[in-house]
Amino acid sequence: MRLFKRGIISFMLIVIVLTACKKKEKESSSEEISLPTGMEVLTNQPTQTVTPTPTKTGVPTKPPSPTQTPSPTIKVIPEKTVFTFEVQPINIPQDMEVPHMSKEEFPKLDGSTANIPLGEALYCYITNATKEEAKKDLKFYKTPDAYKNLMYEQSDILIVYEPPQSILEDMHKYNYELEFKPLGRDALVFLGNETNPVSNLTKEQIMNIYTGAVTNWKELGGKENEILAFQRPESSGSQTLMEKLAVPSDKIMRGPTVKSIEEMSGLVDAIAQYNNKSNAIGYSVYYYANYMYQQPGLKFFSIDGISPTDETIQSGEYPYVNDFYVVIRKNEPKDSKARLLYEWLTSIEAQKLVAGAGYVPVVNVEQQKLDLPIDTIEPKPISIKEDEYVVIHNSNAQQEPLGDVLLNRYVKEVLIFSGKRVLIDANLLCKKTDWLILQSIRPQFGLPDEGSHYQYELYDLSSTKYITDRKYDRLYQLNNDIYIARVDAEESILSFLFSNKKHLDFQEKNNQYYDYAVSKNRLFVSNNHEISLYDNQGELIKTIPISNEGHLSKVEGVELSNYVQFRYQQNNSYFLYLISEQGDIIKADTFLNKTKWKSQAGIISDVIYDEKGNIWTAIYVDGNLLVVSLAGKVQFQFKAMVESSGLMFYPGYIRLYNIESDKPYYYDWDGKEIGGKVGEEFGFLNFNLIVCRQNGFTMYNQYQKEHYDIKVKNYNRDQFYGMEGYMIPNLVSFEAEGKNGEVKEYTYYGDKLLLNKRAFAIRELKDYIVIGSDNYSYVFTKTGKKVYESEKGERIRDLILGEQLYVYVEQGNYRGIKDMNGNFLYRTYSPNLDD
């Protein structure tokens, strides 16, 4: 009873507190921005109000880490609240001294994508740094993350667009106080394909497009054509402006005619090139679309007859104008470098800097162009063949495709696949005659967890057309001439696409399923009643009846063989036989025919195709387990029964498992046992079998017959690592204890010591490997020679191997191609900057 009364009292207190908070929120009112006497200020924006209240100590409560946010025991969904923020009055100091400082003293600057050039101009102006130094030293994390970095004290000052509602909600929830000052002015602009005959839209028409009230350009004075409206993610800076200035978030339509694009450059590309049609419309901020990421084939729509220009934005005549800000924490000390810079940035001198960098300042100042272009890199030719393209990957932080780009040897953009990733091997090169597999995100939402959220298409570069007439759930290449694709549904479709553009479609329904495998020159398709053989052009060669349901698969090895294997179950036992490209069935007796067991029945356990072109099988016969070739050569034999053991082939070694002792045994291809001595232990890493000993270890590569001995004492067997979402065989990194108890770090490739520090695998391409960590990365040859070392803040992402080797890197706010001397040949903004 006492607990019940306590519960009632607690509930009443919660209701009283919530009611008081709601009442206080309603009583909050807007405060006008006061302007200095005699100062001409450009058209004001709607006044922002409400700042989170400080704690009793005056220090804001730090929000929990996103990965450590506590889960409430009772989920309360309050009425939707629109949070706002307070902007300080515009105060323009006339004679404030420029706060010059060294690069080391300069506060950590962050901000929005469209403010990167201004941030670089400021850094150069204050520290006397060069343009290249500014590009290397500064890193902007886009609008929402920039605010989070300031709140979490990971940065000191922002040049940024206004915060989205999610950030304002966090500020209110965790009592964070930030100070905002208007620094410059930008505008929300609407972009269309230049072939669209419509050039002017009203604010009402913009509202109607994005709410779904108008769906055809004919209704707006254009041609009969469905409107395809692109939009940005909810937390992006441009989306925040869209919802504030043009269409409220609760009215924007989501669906097939309104598509979301993750990256701002991806949106610009999509509008310029979407199927070469004129029906697309989207939006961005003026400075970004006009100066930072110009694309041919685009135009700005005028709004209510007013085109967006520097002049109409400065005067406020263009309807969708909004300020951007300089922001610091309210508790920033008065004598800190961040506070000094914050106060100076609204001075006349700073406003001239804003104008000189190409932005629209908040006050009329004398235009003084600075020698601070957006980029100083002139693209330089790269050494690839005339018929080759470089593939530039664009992905967000979640590795979702944003829109890959193809560059020719003169580093000119040839094709842009908006919202799609080109699936390609480690080398970022393709030929002009290649077929490309393109991956994109499904437009539907709410898919079941077990289903992929990607879809796939096949694109022919030579004709610049799609080969597939549908988007597949799975699509990959089987050999040089055959692609396999599948549509998953209640009645799934299995498709084979051939280099002569022939299709073979198999519909799976009524429990009818298809299996397949490829050899060098044949495709084998099984329906559990028969196996059909097709050549590499899709022509039927032969049909083989089968009496057992089973599974087709390729013969494992370093490359495709002229056989496939068929494994089936009968009377609780598993059996395997080979099928040649001529359709011949090859069972155990064929392998045993030239051995002393030729008159006895055997059971094939496993098959492998070695680097010399030999087919080897593991066959149980007469109490023995033989490793025998198709030519009848018995490599070695074990005393073993099929009921008590199991053997598995790898190109580098053989694994024999004893069921009775529950223990694996390993052998090299000469029949010599690997490990197994007293004090030796087995481990696995990056396709390597590792035999650990007291004074070192030996690595056996699963795919190669070579092995490597590494002699290091007191190493930590629990601290091996060499992969981070990517694996390189023969690469291992570990710690060891030195003579005086100090921790030593090693990274080896084979028996070559590469680094005396830890590193993970990044990329492997022919004779080169890329390794590194969050702070450094390197390119080594497989002989152990270092050929490239990253600069400060630079990460190597990929390799490009044409007639010479190049690295694809990310550095600061940029990504691009560098030669082995560290010179940029191509540079553009990072794909993660998706404001």
C-alpha positions in Angstrom: 0.0 0.0 0.0 2.8 2.3 0.9 4.5 1.6 -2.5 1.2 2.3 -4.2 0.9 5.7 -2.5 4.5 6.6 -3.4 3.8 5.7 -7.1 0.7 8.0 -7.1 2.8 10.9 -5.6 5.6 10.4 -8.1 3.2 10.4 -11.0 1.5 13.7 -9.8 4.9 15.3 -9.4 5.9 14.3 -13.0 2.6 15.8 -14.3 3.1 19.1 -12.4 6.7 19.4 -13.8 5.7 18.7 -17.4 2.8 21.2 -17.2 5.1 23.9 -15.8 7.7 23.3 -18.5 5.0 23.5 -21.2 3.6 26.7 -19.8 7.1 28.2 -19.5 7.8 27.2 -23.1 4.6 29.0 -24.4 5.5 32.1 -22.4 8.8 32.5 -24.2 8.8 35.4 -26.7 10.9 36.7 -29.5 13.4 39.4 -29.0 14.2 41.9 -31.7 17.8 42.3 -32.9 19.0 45.8 -32.2 21.1 47.5 -34.8 24.0 50.0 -34.3 23.1 53.6 -35.0 24.1 54.7 -38.5 25.1 51.3 -39.7 23.5 50.0 -42.9 22.5 46.4 -42.4 21.1 44.2 -45.1 17.6 42.8 -45.0 17.2 41.0 -41.6 16.2 37.4 -41.2 13.3 36.3 -39.0 14.6 36.7 -35.4 15.6 33.5 -33.7 14.9 33.0 -30.0 15.1 30.7 -27.0 18.5 29.5 -25.6 18.8 26.5 -23.3 18.9 27.5 -19.6 22.2 27.1 -17.8 22.7 24.7 -14.9 23.0 26.0 -11.3 26.8 26.0 -11.7 26.6 27.9 -15.0 28.3 25.0 -16.8 26.2 23.2 -19.4 25.6 19.5 -18.8 27.5 17.5 -21.4 25.2 15.2 -23.4 26.0 11.5 -23.3 28.0 9.9 -26.1 25.7 8.8 -28.9 26.7 5.2 -28.2 26.0 5.6 -24.5 22.7 7.3 -24.5 20.6 5.9 -21.6 17.3 4.2 -22.6 14.3 5.6 -20.6 12.2 3.1 -18.7 9.0 4.9 -19.9 9.0 6.3 -23.4 7.1 9.6 -23.4 6.3 11.2 -26.8 5.5 14.9 -26.2 3.7 17.2 -28.5 6.1 18.3 -31.3 8.1 21.3 -30.2 9.8 23.7 -32.6 13.1 24.8 -31.0 14.7 28.1 -32.0 18.0 29.9 -31.1 19.1 33.4 -30.1 21.2 35.5 -32.5 23.3 38.3 -31.0 22.7 41.8 -32.3 24.9 42.7 -35.3 27.7 44.9 -33.9 30.3 46.0 -36.4 33.5 47.2 -34.7 35.1 49.9 -36.8 38.8 49.7 -35.8 39.3 46.3 -34.2 42.8 45.0 -34.6 43.2 41.8 -36.6 44.0 38.9 -34.2 47.0 37.5 -36.0 48.2 34.2 -34.5 50.3 31.2 -35.4 48.9 28.1 -36.9 49.4 26.3 -33.6 47.4 29.0 -31.8 44.6 29.1 -34.3 41.4 27.6 -32.6 40.0 24.4 -34.0 37.6 25.5 -36.8 34.7 23.5 -38.1 31.6 24.2 -40.1 29.3 23.6 -43.1 30.4 22.3 -46.5 29.6 25.6 -48.3 31.7 27.5 -45.8 35.0 25.6 -46.5 36.5 28.3 -48.8 35.7 31.0 -46.3 37.3 28.9 -43.5 40.4 28.5 -45.6 40.5 32.2 -46.4 40.2 33.1 -42.7 43.0 30.6 -41.8 45.4 32.1 -44.4 44.5 35.7 -43.4 45.0 35.2 -39.6 48.0 32.8 -39.6 49.7 33.8 -42.9 49.4 30.1 -44.0 49.6 29.2 -47.6 46.5 27.9 -49.5 47.9 24.4 -49.6 48.5 24.5 -45.8 44.9 25.6 -45.2 43.6 22.7 -47.3 45.7 20.2 -45.3 45.2 21.7 -41.8 41.4 22.3 -41.8 38.7 19.7 -41.7 34.9 20.6 -41.8 32.5 17.9 -40.7 29.3 19.4 -42.2 26.5 21.2 -40.4 25.0 18.7 -37.8 28.4 17.1 -36.9 30.1 20.5 -36.7 27.6 21.6 -34.0 28.1 18.3 -32.2 31.8 18.7 -32.2 31.4 22.2 -30.7 29.1 20.9 -28.0 31.4 17.9 -27.2 34.4 20.4 -27.1 36.0 18.7 -30.1 36.2 22.1 -31.9 36.4 25.7 -30.7 34.5 27.8 -33.3 32.2 27.3 -36.2 31.4 29.0 -39.5 28.2 27.3 -40.2 24.6 27.4 -41.4 21.8 27.4 -38.8 21.4 24.2 -36.7 18.7 21.6 -37.6 16.0 20.8 -35.2 17.8 17.7 -33.9 20.7 19.9 -32.7 18.5 22.5 -31.2 16.6 19.8 -29.3 19.9 18.5 -27.9 20.9 22.0 -26.9 17.7 22.4 -25.1 17.7 18.9 -23.5 21.3 19.1 -22.2 21.4 22.9 -21.3 24.0 23.8 -23.9 24.5 27.5 -24.6 26.0 28.6 -27.8 26.6 32.2 -29.1 25.6 33.0 -32.7 26.6 36.0 -34.8 25.6 36.6 -38.4 28.7 36.4 -40.6 27.4 36.3 -44.1 24.4 35.7 -46.3 23.4 32.8 -48.6 20.3 31.7 -50.3 18.3 28.5 -50.9 18.3 28.0 -54.7 16.3 25.6 -56.9 18.1 23.9 -59.7 16.8 22.3 -62.9 18.1 20.8 -66.1 18.8 23.5 -68.7 16.6 21.7 -71.2 13.5 22.4 -69.1 11.5 25.2 -70.7 10.2 26.4 -67.3 12.6 29.1 -65.9 10.5 30.8 -63.3 8.5 29.4 -60.3 6.5 31.1 -57.7 6.8 30.3 -54.0 3.4 28.7 -54.1 4.5 26.5 -57.0 7.5 25.3 -55.0 5.2 24.5 -52.2 2.9 22.6 -54.5 5.8 20.6 -56.1 7.2 19.4 -52.8 3.8 18.6 -51.2 2.7 16.6 -54.2 -0.1 19.0 -55.2 1.5 19.5 -58.6 3.1 16.5 -60.2 3.5 17.5 -63.9 5.5 20.3 -65.5 2.6 21.0 -67.9 0.7 22.4 -64.9 3.5 25.0 -64.6 3.6 26.0 -68.2 6.1 23.4 -69.3 5.8 20.2 -71.4 3.9 17.0 -70.5 6.4 15.5 -68.1 6.2 14.1 -64.6 8.1 16.2 -62.0 10.9 14.4 -60.3 11.8 16.3 -57.2 15.0 15.6 -55.3 15.6 16.5 -51.7 18.3 16.3 -49.0 18.5 14.3 -45.8 16.7 15.7 -42.8 19.8 16.9 -40.8 21.7 18.5 -43.8 22.2 22.3 -43.9 20.3 22.7 -47.2 17.4 20.7 -45.9 17.1 22.8 -42.8 16.9 25.9 -45.0 14.3 24.2 -47.2 12.1 23.4 -44.3 12.5 26.9 -42.8 12.1 29.0 -45.9 10.1 27.1 -48.4 8.2 23.9 -47.3 7.7 22.8 -43.7 9.0 19.3 -42.9 5.5 18.0 -42.1 4.3 18.9 -45.5 7.1 17.6 -47.7 5.9 14.5 -49.6 7.9 11.3 -49.4 7.5 8.9 -52.3 8.4 7.9 -55.8 8.3 11.4 -57.2 10.3 13.0 -54.4 13.7 11.3 -54.0 16.3 11.9 -51.3 20.0 12.3 -52.2 22.6 11.9 -49.5 25.3 14.2 -50.9 24.9 17.7 -52.1 27.1 17.2 -55.1 25.2 14.0 -55.8 22.0 16.1 -56.0 23.5 18.6 -58.4 24.8 15.7 -60.6 21.4 13.9 -60.5 19.6 17.0 -61.7 22.1 17.7 -64.5 22.2 14.2 -65.8 19.2 12.3 -64.6 18.4 10.1 -67.6 19.2 13.2 -69.7 15.7 14.4 -69.1 14.4 17.8 -68.1 11.9 16.7 -65.4 14.2 17.0 -62.4 14.2 19.7 -59.8 16.2 20.0 -56.6 17.8 22.6 -54.2 21.1 23.6 -52.7 22.7 26.7 -51.2 23.7 29.4 -53.6 27.4 29.6 -52.9 27.9 25.8 -53.2 26.0 25.4 -56.5 27.4 28.6 -58.0 31.0 28.5 -56.9 32.0 25.2 -55.3 30.4 22.5 -57.5 29.4 23.9 -60.9 28.1 21.3 -63.4 27.2 21.8 -67.0 23.6 21.2 -67.9 22.2 23.1 -64.9 20.3 26.3 -64.4 18.8 28.2 -61.4 15.0 28.8 -61.4 14.1 32.4 -60.7 11.5 32.7 -57.8 8.6 35.1 -58.2 10.6 36.6 -61.1 13.8 37.2 -59.1 17.0 35.3 -60.1 19.5 34.4 -57.3 22.6 36.6 -57.7 25.0 38.2 -55.3 23.1 41.5 -55.7 19.6 40.1 -55.1 20.8 38.1 -52.2 22.6 41.0 -50.7 19.6 43.3 -51.1 17.2 40.6 -49.8 15.1 40.9 -53.0 15.5 37.2 -53.7 12.9 35.5 -51.5 14.8 32.6 -50.0 17.7 34.4 -48.2 19.2 33.2 -44.9 22.3 34.2 -42.9 25.1 31.9 -41.9 26.9 32.3 -38.6 30.0 32.3 -36.6 29.4 30.2 -33.4 31.2 29.6 -30.1 30.3 28.1 -26.7 28.9 30.8 -24.4 31.3 29.8 -21.6 34.3 30.4 -23.9 36.8 32.5 -21.9 37.1 36.2 -22.9 40.8 36.0 -23.5 40.7 32.8 -25.6 41.8 32.7 -29.2 38.3 31.5 -30.2 36.6 34.4 -28.4 39.0 36.9 -30.0 38.4 35.5 -33.5 34.6 35.4 -32.8 34.5 39.1 -31.9 36.7 40.2 -34.8 34.7 38.3 -37.4 31.9 40.9 -37.5 34.4 43.8 -37.9 34.6 45.8 -41.2 37.9 44.1 -41.9 36.4 40.7 -41.5 33.3 41.6 -43.6 35.7 42.6 -46.4 37.3 39.2 -46.0 33.9 37.5 -46.4 33.2 39.6 -49.5 36.7 39.0 -50.9 36.3 35.2 -50.6 33.2 35.4 -52.8 30.5 35.4 -50.2 27.8 37.9 -49.5 28.6 39.8 -46.2 25.8 40.9 -43.8 26.8 44.6 -44.3 27.6 46.6 -47.4 31.4 46.8 -47.6 33.8 47.7 -50.3 34.3 44.7 -52.6 37.9 43.7 -52.3 38.7 40.5 -54.1 41.3 38.4 -52.3 43.7 36.0 -54.0 42.0 33.0 -52.5 40.5 30.8 -55.2 38.5 27.7 -54.2 41.3 25.4 -55.4 44.7 25.9 -56.9 45.1 22.4 -58.4 45.1 22.3 -62.2 44.3 18.7 -63.2 47.3 16.9 -64.8 47.2 13.9 -67.1 47.7 10.5 -65.5 49.5 7.6 -67.1 46.7 5.3 -68.2 45.8 4.0 -71.6 43.6 6.0 -73.9 40.8 3.4 -73.7 40.8 3.4 -69.8 38.9 5.3 -67.2 39.6 6.0 -63.5 36.7 5.1 -61.2 36.3 7.6 -58.3 34.2 6.2 -55.5 31.9 8.5 -53.6 30.4 7.0 -50.4 29.1 8.5 -47.1 30.2 7.5 -43.6 27.9 4.4 -43.8 29.6 3.4 -47.1 26.4 3.9 -49.0 26.8 4.9 -52.7 26.5 8.6 -53.4 27.5 8.7 -57.1 30.7 7.4 -58.6 32.6 9.4 -61.3 34.6 8.2 -64.3 37.7 10.2 -65.3 39.7 10.0 -68.5 43.5 10.2 -68.7 43.2 14.0 -68.8 41.4 13.9 -65.4 38.2 15.1 -67.0 34.8 13.8 -65.7 33.3 11.6 -68.4 30.4 10.0 -66.6 28.7 10.5 -63.3 26.5 7.7 -61.9 24.4 9.7 -59.5 23.5 7.7 -56.4 25.3 4.6 -57.7 28.6 2.8 -56.9 30.7 1.0 -59.5 31.6 -2.4 -58.2 35.1 -2.9 -59.3 38.2 -4.9 -58.1 41.0 -3.3 -56.1 42.4 -1.3 -59.2 40.3 1.7 -59.8 40.5 1.3 -63.6 38.1 0.1 -66.2 38.1 0.0 -70.0 35.8 1.9 -72.3 34.4 -1.4 -73.5 33.6 -2.8 -70.1 30.3 -3.7 -68.6 29.9 -2.2 -65.1 27.9 -3.5 -62.2 26.2 -0.5 -60.6 24.9 -0.7 -57.0 22.3 1.7 -55.6 20.0 1.9 -52.6 16.5 0.6 -52.9 13.9 3.5 -53.1 11.5 1.5 -50.9 11.8 1.7 -47.1 10.8 -0.6 -44.3 12.4 -3.7 -45.9 12.7 -6.8 -43.8 16.0 -7.0 -41.8 17.1 -10.1 -43.7 16.7 -8.4 -47.1 19.5 -6.3 -48.7 18.7 -2.6 -49.1 20.8 -2.5 -52.3 19.8 -3.1 -55.9 22.0 -3.7 -59.0 22.1 -2.9 -62.7 24.5 -3.7 -65.6 25.8 -0.8 -67.7 27.6 -1.0 -71.1 30.3 1.7 -71.3 30.8 1.2 -75.1 27.1 2.1 -75.8 26.6 4.2 -72.6 23.3 2.3 -72.1 21.9 -0.1 -69.5 22.0 -3.7 -70.5 19.5 -4.8 -67.9 15.9 -3.8 -68.2 15.2 -4.2 -64.5 17.0 -3.7 -61.1 18.2 -7.0 -59.5 18.5 -7.9 -55.9 21.8 -9.6 -56.6 24.2 -9.3 -59.6 27.8 -10.4 -60.0 30.3 -11.7 -62.6 30.9 -15.4 -62.9 33.6 -15.3 -65.6 34.7 -13.0 -68.4 31.5 -13.7 -70.4 28.8 -14.5 -67.9 26.9 -12.6 -65.2 24.5 -14.0 -62.7 21.5 -12.0 -61.5 18.5 -12.7 -59.2 15.2 -11.1 -58.4 14.0 -12.2 -55.0 10.2 -12.5 -54.7 7.6 -15.1 -54.1 8.4 -16.3 -57.6 12.1 -15.5 -57.9 13.9 -15.1 -61.2 17.4 -16.4 -61.8 19.0 -14.7 -64.9 22.2 -15.3 -66.7 23.6 -12.4 -68.9 26.1 -13.2 -71.6 28.7 -11.0 -73.3 26.7 -11.2 -76.5 23.8 -9.6 -74.6 21.8 -12.9 -74.6 19.6 -13.5 -71.5 18.6 -16.8 -70.0 15.8 -16.5 -67.4 14.7 -19.3 -65.0 11.6 -18.6 -62.9 11.6 -20.4 -59.6 8.1 -21.3 -58.4 6.2 -24.2 -56.9 9.3 -25.3 -55.0 11.2 -25.5 -58.2 14.8 -24.1 -57.6 17.8 -23.8 -59.8 21.5 -24.3 -58.9 24.5 -23.3 -61.1 28.3 -23.4 -61.4 30.8 -22.3 -63.9 34.0 -23.8 -65.4 36.4 -22.1 -67.7 34.2 -22.4 -70.8 30.8 -23.6 -69.6 27.8 -22.7 -67.5 26.1 -25.6 -65.6 22.5 -25.2 -64.5 20.6 -27.8 -62.4 16.9 -28.1 -61.6 17.4 -31.3 -59.5 16.2 -33.4 -62.4 18.8 -32.6 -65.0 21.9 -30.5 -65.5 22.1 -28.3 -68.6 25.4 -27.3 -70.1 25.7 -23.9 -71.9 28.7 -22.3 -73.6 29.9 -18.8 -72.8 27.5 -17.3 -75.3 24.4 -19.0 -73.8 24.0 -21.8 -76.4 22.7 -25.1 -75.0 25.4 -27.8 -75.4 24.1 -30.8 -73.6 21.6 -32.0 -71.0 22.5 -34.7 -68.4 19.8 -36.5 -66.4 20.4 -36.9 -62.6 18.8 -39.2 -60.1 19.8 -37.4 -56.9 19.1 -33.9 -55.7 22.4 -32.2 -55.0 24.5 -29.1 -55.2 26.6 -27.8 -58.1 29.7 -25.8 -57.3 33.0 -24.8 -59.0 36.2 -26.8 -58.3 38.1 -24.7 -55.8 41.5 -23.5 -56.8 43.5 -20.4 -57.8 41.5 -20.2 -61.0 38.6 -21.9 -62.8 39.2 -25.4 -64.1 37.5 -27.4 -66.9 35.3 -29.2 -64.4 32.5 -28.6 -61.8 31.6 -30.7 -58.9 28.3 -32.2 -57.9 27.7 -33.2 -54.3 24.7 -35.1 -53.1 23.4 -37.1 -50.1 22.3 -40.8 -50.2 21.5 -43.1 -47.3 22.9 -40.5 -44.8 26.2 -40.4 -46.6 27.6 -37.7 -48.8 29.0 -38.3 -52.3 30.8 -36.2 -54.9 31.6 -36.5 -58.5 33.0 -34.3 -61.2 31.4 -33.2 -64.5 33.7 -32.2 -67.4 32.9 -29.5 -70.0 32.0 -32.2 -72.4 29.4 -33.5 -70.0 31.3 -36.6 -68.8 30.7 -37.9 -65.3 34.0 -38.6 -63.4 33.7 -40.6 -60.2 36.2 -42.2 -57.8 37.0 -45.2 -60.0 38.4 -42.8 -62.7 41.0 -41.5 -60.2 41.7 -45.0 -58.8 42.0 -46.7 -62.2 45.8 -46.3 -62.4 46.4 -47.2 -58.7 46.6 -50.5 -56.8 43.0 -49.7 -55.6 41.6 -49.7 -59.2 39.2 -52.6 -58.5 37.8 -51.2 -55.3 34.9 -48.7 -54.7 35.9 -45.3 -53.3 34.2 -42.2 -52.1 35.4 -38.7 -53.1 35.5 -36.3 -50.1 37.0 -33.1 -51.7 38.5 -31.8 -54.9 41.0 -29.0 -55.7 42.6 -27.5 -58.8 46.2 -26.6 -58.3 48.4 -23.8 -59.8 50.0 -26.3 -62.2 46.6 -27.4 -63.7 46.2 -30.7 -61.8 43.0 -32.0 -60.3 43.5 -33.6 -56.9 40.9 -35.6 -55.0 40.6 -36.9 -51.5 39.2 -40.5 -51.8 38.3 -42.9 -49.0 39.0 -46.5 -50.1 39.7 -49.7 -48.2 40.4 -48.0 -44.8 42.6 -45.4 -46.4 42.3 -41.7 -47.3 44.2 -41.0 -50.4 45.2 -37.8 -52.0 45.3 -38.8 -55.7 45.5 -36.9 -59.0 43.3 -37.4 -62.1 46.5 -38.9 -63.7 46.5 -41.6 -60.9 49.4 -40.2 -58.8 49.0 -40.9 -55.1 50.6 -37.9 -53.3 50.2 -39.6 -49.9 47.8 -41.6 -47.8 46.3 -41.8 -44.3 44.8 -44.6 -42.4 41.3 -43.1 -42.0 37.6 -44.1 -42.3 34.9 -41.8 -43.8 32.8 -42.3 -40.6 35.6 -40.9 -38.3 37.3 -38.2 -40.3 37.0 -35.4 -42.7 39.5 -33.8 -45.1 39.5 -30.3 -46.6 41.9 -29.0 -49.3 43.4 -25.6 -49.4 46.0 -24.4 -52.0 48.4 -23.8 -49.2 47.8 -26.9 -47.0 45.5 -29.8 -46.2 43.3 -30.0 -43.1 42.4 -33.5 -41.7 39.9 -33.6 -38.9 39.6 -36.6 -36.5 36.0 -36.8 -35.3 36.8 -39.3 -32.5 39.6 -37.1 -30.9 37.8 -33.8 -32.0 41.2 -32.5 -33.2 42.4 -31.0 -36.5 45.7 -32.0 -38.1 47.4 -30.0 -40.8 49.8 -31.1 -43.6 51.7 -29.4 -46.4 51.3 -30.7 -49.9 54.4 -33.0 -49.5 52.5 -34.8 -46.7 54.6 -33.3 -43.9 52.7 -32.5 -40.7 52.4 -28.8 -39.8 52.7 -28.1 -36.1 51.5 -30.6 -33.5 54.8 -30.5 -31.5 54.8 -29.9 -27.7 54.4 -26.2 -27.0 52.9 -25.4 -30.4 49.5 -23.9 -30.8 47.3 -23.1 -33.9 45.7 -19.8 -34.7 44.2 -18.1 -37.8 44.4 -14.6 -39.2 43.7 -13.2 -42.7 43.6 -16.6 -44.4 46.8 -17.6 -42.6 47.3 -20.7 -40.5 49.6 -19.6 -37.7 51.7 -22.1 -35.7 52.7 -20.3 -32.5 55.9 -21.2 -30.6 57.8 -19.8 -27.7 60.4 -18.0 -29.8 58.2 -17.0 -32.7 55.6 -18.3 -35.2 55.2 -19.7 -38.7 52.5 -18.4 -41.1 51.0 -20.8 -43.7 49.0 -19.0 -46.4 45.7 -20.7 -47.2 46.1 -19.7 -50.9 49.9 -20.3 -51.4 52.3 -23.1 -50.6 54.9 -20.7 -49.2 55.3 -20.3 -45.5 57.1 -17.7 -43.4 59.1 -18.0 -40.1 59.0 -15.0 -37.8 61.3 -15.0 -34.8 60.1 -12.8 -32.0 60.1 -13.6 -28.3 57.5 -12.7 -25.8 54.9 -11.7 -28.4 51.2 -11.4 -27.4 49.3 -14.2 -29.1 46.0 -12.5 -28.2 46.9 -9.3 -29.9 47.4 -10.4 -33.5 45.5 -8.3 -36.0 45.8 -7.4 -39.6 42.3 -6.7 -40.9 39.8 -3.9 -40.6 37.0 -4.9 -42.9 39.6 -5.9 -45.4 42.1 -8.8 -45.4 45.6 -9.2 -46.9 47.0 -12.7 -46.7 50.5 -12.9 -45.2 50.0 -9.6 -43.3 50.2 -9.8 -39.5 50.6 -7.1 -36.9 51.2 -7.8 -33.2 52.8 -6.6 -29.9 55.7 -8.1 -28.0 57.4 -7.3 -24.7 60.9 -5.9 -24.8 63.9 -6.7 -22.5 62.9 -4.0 -20.1 59.2 -4.7 -20.1 58.4 -2.1 -22.7 55.8 -2.8 -25.4 57.1 -3.2 -28.9 55.0 -3.2 -32.0 55.6 -5.0 -35.3 53.9 -5.3 -38.7 55.1 -8.0 -41.1 54.3 -9.0 -44.6 55.5 -12.6 -44.9 58.9 -12.6 -43.3 59.5 -8.9 -44.2 59.3 -6.4 -41.3 57.4 -3.4 -42.6 56.9 -1.2 -39.6 57.8 -1.1 -35.9 54.2 -0.1 -35.1 50.7 -1.6 -35.5 48.8 -1.3 -38.8 45.7 -2.8 -40.4 45.1 -3.8 -43.9 43.6 -1.2 -46.3 44.1 -2.5 -49.8 46.0 -5.0 -51.9 46.7 -4.6 -55.6 49.0 -7.0 -57.5 52.5 -6.4 -56.1 51.4 -3.6 -53.7 49.7 -3.4 -50.3 48.3 -0.4 -48.4 48.4 -0.6 -44.6 47.9 2.0 -41.8 45.8 3.2 -38.9 43.7 6.3 -38.2 46.8 8.5 -38.1 49.0 7.2 -40.8 49.0 5.0 -44.0 51.7 3.6 -46.3 52.1 1.8 -49.6 54.6 -1.1 -49.7 55.7 -3.5 -52.3 55.3 -7.1 -51.4 59.1 -7.3 -51.2 59.0 -4.9 -48.3 60.0 -1.6 -50.0 58.0 1.5 -48.9 57.0 3.6 -51.9 54.6 6.1 -50.3 53.9 7.5 -46.9 50.8 9.7 -46.2 51.1 13.3 -45.0 49.5 14.7 -41.9 45.7 14.2 -41.9 45.9 12.1 -45.1 44.5 8.6 -45.5 45.1 6.4 -48.5 41.8 4.8 -49.6 42.7 3.0 -52.9 45.3 2.4 -55.5 45.3 3.2 -59.2 47.8 1.1 -61.2 48.1 2.2 -64.9 51.5 2.7 -66.5 52.5 4.2 -63.1 51.1 3.8 -59.6 48.9 6.4 -58.0 47.1 6.8 -54.7 43.5 7.9 -54.1 43.5 9.8 -50.8 41.4 11.8 -48.5 42.9 14.8 -46.8 41.1 17.4 -44.8 38.0 18.4 -46.7 39.3 17.0 -50.0 39.8 13.7 -51.8 41.8 13.2 -55.0 44.6 11.4 -56.9 48.3 11.8 -56.0 51.4 10.6 -57.7 54.2 8.9 -55.7 55.8 12.3 -55.0 52.7 13.4 -53.1 51.5 15.9 -55.8 47.8 16.2 -56.4 46.8 15.5 -60.0 43.1 15.7 -59.3 41.3 17.1 -56.3 37.7 17.8 -55.3 35.6 18.0 -52.2 35.2 14.9 -49.9 32.1 12.8 -50.6 31.4 12.8 -46.8 30.6 16.5 -47.0 26.9 16.0 -47.6 25.3 19.3 -46.4 
